Amino acid sequence: MNLIGEHITYKPDDQFHLNDVSFNFKKGNLYTILGRTLSGKTTFLKTIAGLLNPDSGNLSFEEKNFSKIPVWERNVAMVYQQFINYPHLNVYENIIFPLKQRKLSQDKIKTDVEEALKTVGLIGFENRKIQELSGGQQQRVALARSLAKKAKILLLDEPLVNLDYKLREQLREEFKRIFSEGMSQDTILIYSTTDPQEVMELNGEVIVLDEGKVLQKGPAKEIFENPLNLKVAEISNDPPMNILKGLKNSDNLNFENISIKSPKHFKNLENQNYNFGIRASEIKLDENGEEFEIELAEISGSETLLHLKKGNSKLIALIEEVMNFKIHQKVKIIFNSNKFYAFNQSGELVSSPYGANNG
Amino acid sequence: MEKLYTFLKYTFITLWTVFIVAPFLWAVSTSFKDFQSVNSKVTYIPWLDFEPTLEGWRVLVKSPARGGVDIVEPYFNSIFVTCTASLVSIVLGTLAAYALSRFTFKAGFVRNNDITFFFISQRIMPPIVLSIPFFIFLSTIGLLDSLLGLVVVYIVLLMPIAVWIMVDFFNRVPKELDETALIDGCNPYQAFYKVVLPNSIPGLIVAGMFCIIFGWIDFFFAFILTFTEVQLLPVKVVALNSSITPWWSLSASALISVAPLIIVAFVVERYLSKGNLSGALK
């Protein structure tokens, strides 16, 4: 009774939009598609909705061949990153539109719409025109329309990306609540985003997509702790994970002009060249550390992002307080060496601080 | 600076208004004059300079048998031909434009843009190029000098305008709107008339307005493709001018010829300035 995709490939021009994508989605679960812009997330969702026909591969749902069923009979719902509502209808008419299409009884429509309006917090806005609403409210209407349908597959394509920072935070919190309380166990929820933080907060099953190819599948925690390769490490961290080329010998990790003590979890690692990865948040300011020059300092919220440079090595450090730095100022930093990852020369994870140890 | 700008703006608007309105005032005044007041001396103000008369207007509705010119029939002919051709052009043109905007056509080297250009090319060509084919075509199917024949020709002339305006309009309607309609259970036809069409009213109004204007003012084809049976208004008005120029009835007929266009302009202006239509889609 699952939504199953097998070897789905879509290549409308000389680039793969989807490249041999397979999946098995179970009802009652939340799946997040994580990938950068143009990685194929929207194509993925549109293929499930039936708006695109893949060149090859099978798609089946509830043991029926899904690719034979046209979009309008698939009973899916989709929320776009642009706030797509019907501009000629008011809020109430927008939400009942799909229900009227399905010719449900008046009573059923009424209760379903009220429930949906309540879930997204738009009670009292029924007669408003769409153009009179803010971006966040418009996106709520789109979400309410999708929820009221009680579709078996709910697709959300970067629903928060066009909202401003504050609204995004607020709506993200609400999404978590709606997904955990309001969804029936009959629904498959698929949520695409570019934001690793969103993926971690929603805490569902994650599919990391890049250039139409699935790089890694697994629970959010697993993706965070053991990214399979450099690409995943880059996509699933914001700011991206720092990667430093270096040589490991029995005691030390030797980088271009820094040498630090090898952490315990690298004990069984062969002595050779690796790409070492460390998250921006695992770099701290410390008087006894290595000296780096500041190239750029950004303050975001309650944190400060430092772009650091020493020789050819560049790093991003995330300092958990607001500090004022000058460009070209020298600062001293230390690495939390217990949180080092090691990727081999071809970019695959060989050792992680959280256990995965292929080395 | 601000004041200078305002001053220049209003000066320009005033001059332009005078430039546009003066001939109208001249026509209104002339239409109430008789032979004497036109030809003897320069006259401006009714009752003071000249004695107004309705003769110029009366001639237009009198039958030729009683010395009139009867522009009533050509007037209704023009209304019929313009409205029918515009309506058909808008319906067919909108469907064609939607298809050209949303689907990808491939036939040999022909692509969507080539089809759109084919439509527009019908208007880029000088009309005289089309006159001979149209004449032969209509005479072959026996529709020369008939209302139906004129409607057919005017559809060919007006549909490119409708296609052109509506392709551009549909291209600016996000494709996601159609897709959402499909996802919400509409088949492609329902998506078109339940969602896309209601949101295209501003485009339809503009396209309709252009069709009506271009259909109404066409003289060339109305002149070439009709003889005695059927006459359209522009031809009839020009035909008023004979050895003696009847300035009074010419002015009167010119005024009632432009009247429909002025009414259309006012109605459309009010409709479009309601705002909710033009700003319906971001």
Contacts between the chains, C-beta under 8 A, distances in Angstrom:
chain1	res1	chain2	res2	distance
A	46	B	179	7.8
A	49	B	179	7.8
A	49	B	183	5.7
A	51	B	179	5.4
A	51	B	182	6.9
A	51	B	183	7.5
A	70	B	187	7.5
A	71	B	179	7.9
A	71	B	182	4.4
A	71	B	183	6.0
A	72	B	182	5.4
A	72	B	183	7.6
A	72	B	184	7.9
A	72	B	185	5.1
A	72	B	186	5.8
A	72	B	187	5.3
A	72	B	190	8.0
A	73	B	185	7.8
A	74	B	183	7.9
A	76	B	183	6.1
A	77	B	183	6.6
A	77	B	184	7.9
A	78	B	179	7.7
A	78	B	180	7.1
A	78	B	183	5.1
A	80	B	176	5.1
A	80	B	180	7.2
A	82	B	174	6.5
A	82	B	176	6.0
A	84	B	174	6.8
A	84	B	176	4.7
A	84	B	177	6.0
A	84	B	180	5.0
A	86	B	177	7.4
A	86	B	180	7.7
A	86	B	181	7.8
A	86	B	195	5.9
A	86	B	199	7.5
A	87	B	199	5.6
A	87	B	280	4.4
A	87	B	281	5.5
A	88	B	195	7.9
A	88	B	198	4.3
A	88	B	199	5.2
A	88	B	280	6.5
A	97	B	184	5.7
A	98	B	184	3.8
A	98	B	185	5.5
A	101	B	184	5.8
A	101	B	185	3.4
A	101	B	186	6.1
A	101	B	190	7.7
A	102	B	185	5.7
A	129	B	276	7.2
A	131	B	276	7.0
A	131	B	279	6.3
A	131	B	280	7.1
A	145	B	184	7.3
A	149	B	184	7.3
